[in-house]
Amino acid sequence: MQRHGQLPSQKQLTSLYGSDMEEIESQERRYQHLAESYFQCFSKMPNAWFSVPGRTELGGNHTDHQGGKVLVAGIQQDLIAKAEATDNNCITILSEGFAGRFVVDLNNLKPKAEERASTLGLIRGVAHAFENEGYKLGGFNACFSSNVNIGSGLSSSAAFEVMVGTILNYYYNDGKVTPIQLAMAGKYSENQHFGKPCGMMDQLACAHGGVVALDFEDPALPKVTTIGFNFDKTGYCLLMVDTGSDHSDLTSEYASVPQEMFAAAQALGAERLVDISLNQVREGMAAIRSLAGDRACLRALHFQTEQLRVAGQVSALKRGDFATFLQQVRESGNSSWKWLQNILAPGTARRQNVALALAMSELFVGEEGAVRVHGGGFAGTIQVYMPHAHVEGFRQFLEPCFGPHSVTELHIRHQGAVVFDPMEAPPDSGEVT
């Protein structure tokens, strides 16, 4: 292994992936494979390793773009990288599972039409954001490996953007770029280069890690509050069900949510829904209905009530009241179904993966757990809180319908984007006791 450099120590891996030895050994094999891939590609071996977690949304479905509140958490599924600075002013990335190399010349960072909705667009966009903000830029070679599945709703693209920024931060900016600034670079990349009208909830959750409450009332400086809660001690598992549905043709459906919410706010003379109250929405329903339509009314009501639920979830976790937290999760799922309406895409009578997964999961867990749509909706994943004792039975119930390994257990990771050297002390695990 000498030519491939030093692997992370078990203490360093434990700080990211927990203390289960089977998991640690699996991660050691994963890091070994990435080191070998890097050496085969570049014939060198830098010391530093990089890791960025995926994220899961615990509350606040489609609220960030309206200046609202969200409850999110980093998870153990992550994107890892080996990277080394170069003097050629090019970023070169090989990503496991993708053919060829992604190469971006840093001498030309303006958006390119042919790179819309592409990996090259994401890379160029993050570098462009760094340039715009006056951060230092330089080339690097990197190999990436991810177990944050694309389209899983766990923010693989946000982790990718934060990873590019983290490498630039480490090699050229002395680590001075903050998690919020990394997230803003990722948002800029998606908006201006990739062509997706997203907020920066996903990027901020990946960059920060842990369980955090995010308040986007000031979009230029979101408020981040760390919530010290240990889900592992509740007796429940946090599960994701991959429904097998595809996001690729749903851009217009995702875009319609913020468009209609903005329209509802503007019907009442406000810029965003956060600028008005639930009572104002209720009293102004006729105006919203006339100017923006009925679905905009419902989506405005979802936003206002979801804000209250996020506050309730945060309060419940702070006082250790998990039963109330679960009730808020159920209410969030109900509102997403009925009012936000991000479960079904038009013209999908025969394939309603998310709706079916929700129905089957609710049937199985009853009042013992909680179920809600996860992330953007319309396709992808749902979230289930399940007592440990029932997880295997749940797998046996769901997986014949949605496929092997469609049910995944998530563990909260208390580290965000990290860089570590095997020769140095491990990062603080941030474990909540």
N, C-alpha and C positions, 0 to 999 in steps of 0.2 A: 504493500500500500504506500510505500515511500514516495513513488513518483506521483501519486494522487493526493499527497498532502495529508494533513491530520484531520480525522473526522471529529465532529463535536464530541465532547465528553458526555457521559451518561447524565451528569448533573445539568449540563446545558440542555440536553434533550428533555430531561424531566421538567425543566423550567417552562418548556413550551408544550409538552404533550402528556404531562402527568406521570405517575409513578408505576403504572402497569408495565411489567417487564416485557410482556409479549408485544405491547405497543412500542416500547423503546427499541426492542430488537428489530421490529419492522421498520422503524424510522432509521436505524443504523444502516439497514440494507438500502433504503431509499437514498440516503445521503451518499453512501458508497457508490451507488450507480450513477448519481449525478456527478460526483467527482471524476469517475472514469470517463463519463461522456465529455466533460470539460477538457480533460487531458487529451482525449482523442481528437477533439475539434481544434484546440489551440496550443497543444504541446507545452502548456505551462500549468501552474497550480498556485493561485493566490491563497492566502490563509483564510480570508474573511468568508463567512457564510451569511446569507440574508434570508429572512423569513417574514412573510406578511400573511396574516390570517384572513380567512373568509369572514363573513359576518351573517348573523341572523337578526331579523327584525322581531322584537318582542311585543311592540305596540306602536301605534301611530302609522296606520296604513294610508299611504298617499297624503301625508300632511306636510312634509318638509318643504315642498315647492310653494306652499302658501304661508311660509313663515311660522310653521307650527312646531309641535313637540313630537319627539320620537324616542322610543326606548329600544336600544340595540345592544348587541353583544358580539365580541369577537369569538371565533370558534377554533377548534384545534385543526380542522382541515385548513391547509395553507398552501401558499406558493413559496417554494424555496429556490435559491439561486446561488451559483458561484459566479463571481464577476471580478474583472480586473480592469483598471484604468489603462487607456491606450493614448498614444499621441497622434492618432490619425484623424481626430475630430469626427469620427463615425461611431454610432451605436450599432453594435452587431449582436443580435440575440438569436439563439437557437432554443426553441421551446419544445419540450418532449410532447410527441403526438402530432407535431406539425412538420411538414416537409420543408426543407430548405432553411435559409437564413433570412432573418428580417434585418435589413440594413438601412439606416437613416443617416444621411449626411447632415451634420449640424450647421453647415454653411448655408443651408436653405431650409428654413423652418416655417415658411408660410403654408397655410392649408392647401392641400391638393385635392381636386375633385375626384381623381381616381383612387384616392385613399379613404374616401368616406366608407364607414362601416368596415374598416379593416384594421388589422394589428399594426400596420405601419402608421396609420392615422393616429392610433393611441400613443405610440412611441413619440412621433413627431410632435404631437400635441402637448405632451408633458414637457418635452424639451423647450417647446415654444413658450409655454407658461413660465418656465424657469427664466428664460431670456427676458420675457416681458417684465418680470418682477426684479430683474437685476441680479439674480443668482448666477453663480459661475457654472459654466458648462464645459464638458469635455467628453471625449469618446470612452467607450468601454466595450469589452467583450463579455458576454454572459451566456450561461446555460440556465434555463428555467425548468422546473418540474412542479406540477400542481396536482393536488388531489381535491381541489375545489372544482367540481365538475362544471363544465360550461352549460349554461341554461338551467342550473340547479336552483337558482334563486339565492345562492350564497355569495354572489358578487365576485365571480372570477375575473371579470373585466376590471372592477375597481381594485382588486388585489394586484392585478397586472400593472395598472397605472401607478399605484402607490409603490410597487416594487421598483419601477423605472426611476421614480422620484427619489426613493430611498438610496439607490445606488449612486445617483448623481449627488445626493446630499452627503453621503459618506466620503466619496472620493474627491469632491470638488468644493464642498461647502462646510467642512468640519462639523457636520451634524447639526448645523444651526437652523435648518429649515424645520419648522414645527409640524406636528401632525395636522393641524388645521391648514397650514400652508401646503403641505403635501396633498391634502384632500382637495384644496382649491385648484391645484394644478391638474389633478385628475378630472375634476368637473369641467375645467376649461377644455381639456383634451376631448372629452366626450361631446361637449356642446359644439365646439368650433371646428374640430378636425374629424371626429367620428360621425357627427351628425345626429346625436341622440339628445333630446331635450330633457336631461335628467338634472336632479339636484345633486348635493354632495353628501347625502346621508351615508351611502355605501362606502365611499372613499374615506370619510371621517371615521366610521366604525372600524374599517380595516387598519387605518393608520394608528388609531388610539388603542384598540383592544379593550378587554374587560366589559362589564355591564355598565353602560353609560346612558344617561338621559341627555338628549340633544335638543336645544331650543334654537330654531332658525329665524326668530323674529328679526334679528339683524343678520342678514345673509352674509355680510362681509366678515362678521366675527361671531359665529355661532357660540352659544353658551354650552359648555360641556361639563356635566356633573357625573362623577364616578359614583356608582351605587355598589356599596360593599355587601354583596349577597352571595352565598354559596349554594347554588342549585343542587350540588351533589348531596347535600345533607337533607333534602326535602323528602327523599324516598320516591321521587319521580324522575323519569327520563324525559329529555327533550328530544323528540323525534321529528325527522323530515321525511315526507313521502314524496318521491319523485313520480309524478303522474304520467310521465312519458310524453307530454304534449310539448309542442314546439313554439317558441316565441318569434320565429323569424318573420312571420307575416303580420305581426301584431303592433307594429310601430304606431299606426294610426289610432289603435285602441288605447295604447298607453298615453299618447299625446292628447287624446280627448279628455282625460281626467283633469290635468291642470288647466286645459283650455276652458272647460266648462266651469271649473271652480273660479278661475279668474273672471269669467263672464258674470258669474253670480255676484262676486264682490263688486264688480264695476256697475252692475245694475243698481247697487245701493250706494254708489258714489265712493267706493273704496278701491284701493289697488289690489289688496289681497284679503283673503278671508280672515287672516289673523287680525286685521285692522277693524273688524266689526265683531259684535257679540252674537251669541245664540239667540237672544231676544230680538235683536235687530233682524236676523235672518228670518225668524218666525213672523215678525210683523211685516217684513218686506217681501213675503212669499209671492204675492201677486205681481210685484214688479219684476222679481227674478224670473217668474214663470213666463211673463210677457216678453222679456228681452232675451232670455237665455234658454228657456224650455224647462220641462218638468224634471228631466234627469239632472240638470244643473241644480235645481232646488234640492233634490235628494242628496246630491254629492256635497252641497254646502252644509246640509244637516249632518251628514257623516263627519265632515271635518270638525264642526263645532263640538259634537259629542265625543269624537275620538280624542280631542284635546283633553277633555275632562277625564276620559279613561286613562290616558297616559299619566296624568297627574295622580290618579288613583292607584295605578300600578306602582309608580315610584314610591308613593306613600306606604303602600302595603309591603313592598320589599324592605323598605327602611325599618319598618317595625316588625318584620318577620312574619307577616300575615299572608301565608302562601295561599290559603283558601280564597281570600278576597282577590288576590292577584289572578288566580285561575278564573274566577267569575268575570273579571274584567277582560280576560282573554276571550272567553265565550262571547261576551257582549261585542267585542271588537269583530269577531268572526261573523256574528249576526248582522252587524251594521255593514260590513263589507259586502255581504251577500245581498241585502235588501236595498241599501241606500247608495253605497259606493258603486255597486254593480260591476265588480271586476272579477267575476267568476266565469261568466260565459261570454264568448265572442259571438257576434251576429253570424247566423247561418251555420251553427254547429249542432244541429239536432242529433246527429249520430255519434259525435265524439265530444263528450262533455267530461273530460278527464278530471278536472279540478272539482267539479260539482259531485261527481260520483265518489271520488276519494273522500271528500268532506262528509257525504252521506254515510258511507261505510264506516268511517272513523267515528262519527258521532254515534252510530248504532252500537259500535263495539265499546266505546269508553263510557257512554252514559254520563252520569253526574260525577264519576270518579276522576275524570280528566277534563281536558279542554282541547278544542280544535279550532283552527282559523286558517284562512288563506295566508300565504306567505309572500311578501314582496309585492311586485307589481300586479300579480294576478293574471287572469285570463288563461294562463298556461303555467306549466312549471310545477311548483311544489306547494304543499300544505304543511302546517306545523301542528304537532300533536304532543300534549303533555300526558304522560302515561305512567301509572305506578309500575315500579320495577318488575313486580311479580307477573304482570300481564304482557310484557313486551314480546315474549316469544309467541304467545298466542295471537297477538296482534299481527306479527309478521306472517304467521301461517294463514291468517284471515285475508290480509291485503295482498301479499305477493303473488298468489296465483292469478290475481286480476291485473296487477300493474307490473309484474315481472320480478325476477330474482334481484335481490339487493336494492329494491326500490324503497325500502324502509331503512333509514340511516339514523343512528344515534349521534347526537351532537353533544360535545362537551365545551363549556365556556373556557376560553383562553384569556388569561389576564394580561398577556403581553400583546402589544400592537406590533407595528413594523419594528423589527430588531435586526441588528448587525452584531455578530459575535465572532470572536477569534478563539479557536480551541486552546490557545496558549494563555488566554486571559480568564479571569473569573467569570462564571456564568451570570446572565442577567438575573435580577430579582424576579422571582416567579410571580410576585404580586398575588399569591394565593390568599383567598379570603378564608378566614377561620371562623 
